[in-house]
């Protein structure tokens, strides 16, 4: 493993601090988390404060109508814990119901059966209960303020929200008026208010998660969905619970990388790292086409397995130990050719990219939280629970309608989940939380930023700035998008090897996701943070 670079070769400098750090894709969210740290809260408290503000400032990407996952590092015990805050399909929902509506695959938009129980609020509460020092009322103060009193719409998110596409998307939705004032979304620099969401946050602050899963808010969710043909019930909401998971891990060139097990796709990142670990890529130049070719091929193989095995582990347990074993990694390496792109076996069907937020926090004691929250696609199902401001996710679109598939739709089951937080450890000490949002880009992003830091010694900001590649839907037929900044000669050579190369620049760079990284020096406690330039993000620290 190479030592971390301190040369300024990046588009922005990394942030250095000692007492606390929050990295999120909106400055107000980062500042909200930092406010909590300054008040004496810890990394868990700060993560929820930042996530709540992200719900307000980026409501197409995240919110309490969606799900969350988190990995937490406790500095006192030096132990990691993983939270799965994803919801389940309504108990009454069946494949036959969806097919009776004329669908062979799960629809993504405006479809009530694509709405799974929102797990975020319970996940937030559970993270605070186990690891936090504050209450929901404490950490929701800034989110309530911005939703009630107004916030400035940021450039990247406002460009989407104010677009004709978003206007049409929301215009065809259910109860979306709060997000489309005067028939259009806000543009960058506009001041936006979300009064309904502010009232909902206030109710949760006063009543805890019970105020969301029972009572008037639950009534609004159930009645809205049933009015448009859904089958979610009060019992589905009331019976929801998060789960604490044993993390899965591989060692990549001396650094232990941790992910949450399926139903999330973190295993794909670990498999890719495991396969690539013995391919010699650390000895190749970063823009060497052979290096990129081998990394892409390792990712294709990992996706082929993930598309089949990632499902609800309570109903369809995956052979995780074998999939992450050196024996299996060697079998997969043998399928890689140095001079030709492969066509691996494929399972499942392609899913679209998702709209998600990732953030991470480290406090002055060295506790760390890697946190991700999502609605799946932009504005989720585009169904808003009446008078609440809650945009309901469409995570159920991740199910297969093949009854024999491990990820087949069934009542009470969790679907394939794209959102994955990451955490790295070295020699038993915290290396740092990291993550990259963006559907199938997420495990690819994890793979690429870990490769950049571990093999090339890049600091967090440099690792996030490095131009990326992306397989859109995780299949061998995927177009390989290559970001501007990758040399033209490298792109040409990858095309010669048989990759379906697509150069991407400008606004299209959103396909490469957006990440945050914080590193911690175990000897000095100094924190080093980076925030992705592809979003409006900021590292806030003191």
Phi, psi and omega in degrees: 000131180279147175293155184291138179282141173244005176290143179270090179246008191260174177284338173210158181278152175286161180262137181237131180203179183233324192267341179174153183207141177226128178239120181215167186270016170216132183301324180292326177291316178299317181293324178298317177296319179295322176304318180295317178298319179294333178278359179103002176287169181251190185298324179292314179301315182295323180297317181290322177299316179293319180298321180294319178292325175299325176301322181284313189275342179223062189289349174282336189262330191205168176158177182285354171274005182241206184238167176216156172225150178210148168240129183240135176251123179264114186293330181290314183267346185057035180249149176253146173223148183241130180252124172256104180255038180264148182268176186239162176293149175306142183302327185278352187283136179227162175300320182300324178298317181292317180292329177294337175279001177092020184248135173265341173227159182292125174294156184261323188245148170060018187246115186297331181286349175277353182273116172265165180301128179293125183259353190298312186299315178295322177297317177301313182296319181293322177296317178294319182298319184276321189237344185275176177237357184238171179262169174301323179300322180294315190273349181266002185303310183292321179298317178297317180301310183293320180292320183280315189261351175108153179214153177279131182283130186282161187298307185292311181292322180295329177298322176285311186298324181270006184281157174301326179299312180295324179297318178290317180303307181289328180297334178266002184275189183246122178058039185265010188303324182298332182263001181222059182297138180059027175080006177213158176279162181288151175263166176307132180094345176290153174263126185241142175240142176232077188296319180297318179294323178300316179296322179294315178298321179297319178296320179292321178299322182276326187246359180072191182299334179299331179291341178269315188271354173221170175080201187301323180294315177299320177303317182294319179296310184294313183294322178298313182292318181292330179295332180254018172102007180281168182237010178294141182238171175298325178295323177302317179289313185296328184271001181295145174210148173280170174226144173264130190243148168283124185289155175253151189207154166223158174261124179245105176050045174095356180243130179273122182254128184244140176222164174275139182290168177308143032275007175270161185266018179302332179300332179294320177296317181294319178297317180298316178297318181296315179296317185284342189300334182245023180260001176077018185291335180295338180271358181259153177296148182304326181259015175294123181300331179293322177297311180297321179301312182294322178294317179297318181294320176299321180291320178302315181295319179296318178296322181302320178286317183299321183296337179264317191269338183286114182198183178293116185292340180287335179251332182221076182296134179268152178281068189299315182302318180290316182299331181259010181280157176293326178302313181288323178301320179293322176300318181289323178301325183294346178273351184271129174260143178286342188231019178201135175291140185271171170233084184287163175295143183243150176228156176070200182226154180297144173244155180285166173295156183246166176248120194211162169235143174236141176213160177216155183220147169221133180260180185293340178275351181096003172291148183220147178227127174252118194225137179220142185217140188205155169256002189080260180275168181304122186060024172053233179283350188062030172244122182250128177298127191306130174066013182247340187075007182274110174279121184273135183292166174239039184296337178297344175295348177281351179285153169267148174262009172276113186297341181268356181280142178304331181262026181294141177301135173202149179300137178078011185252147175272140180273171169308131182241133180274338190277130187216121169273153178235153175217140181238142177231150176221123180054039177079002180246157179295125171268315172151156173280147180206158176186156176223120180275165174125057172056231180290349176291339190298305177295328177294321177294318177302312179304313187286321181285326176293317175303317182295318182282315186283313185275328186248355177072020180288147175281170185306318181291318178298320181297322179285328181285333186305134177303142187245165170241159183208127168270117193299310186240014174070034177229165181293340179273359183299140167293137177264100178282135180237125186283148175306139185112334171286128184304143180301322181294329176292316177300317182297319180293321177297322176296320178297329179283354176106004177283142179274084191281137176225106175294139182230133177217174177064213183301335179296348180295350177301338180297340183272007174074191182209134186230171174220145179216138169232128173253149178232130175282117185292339182274319184257342185077005180290139182253141179233120187237149175224148178229139189295131178287352181281352177234192183267021195289171183204142168263118177255136186206165173207000000 
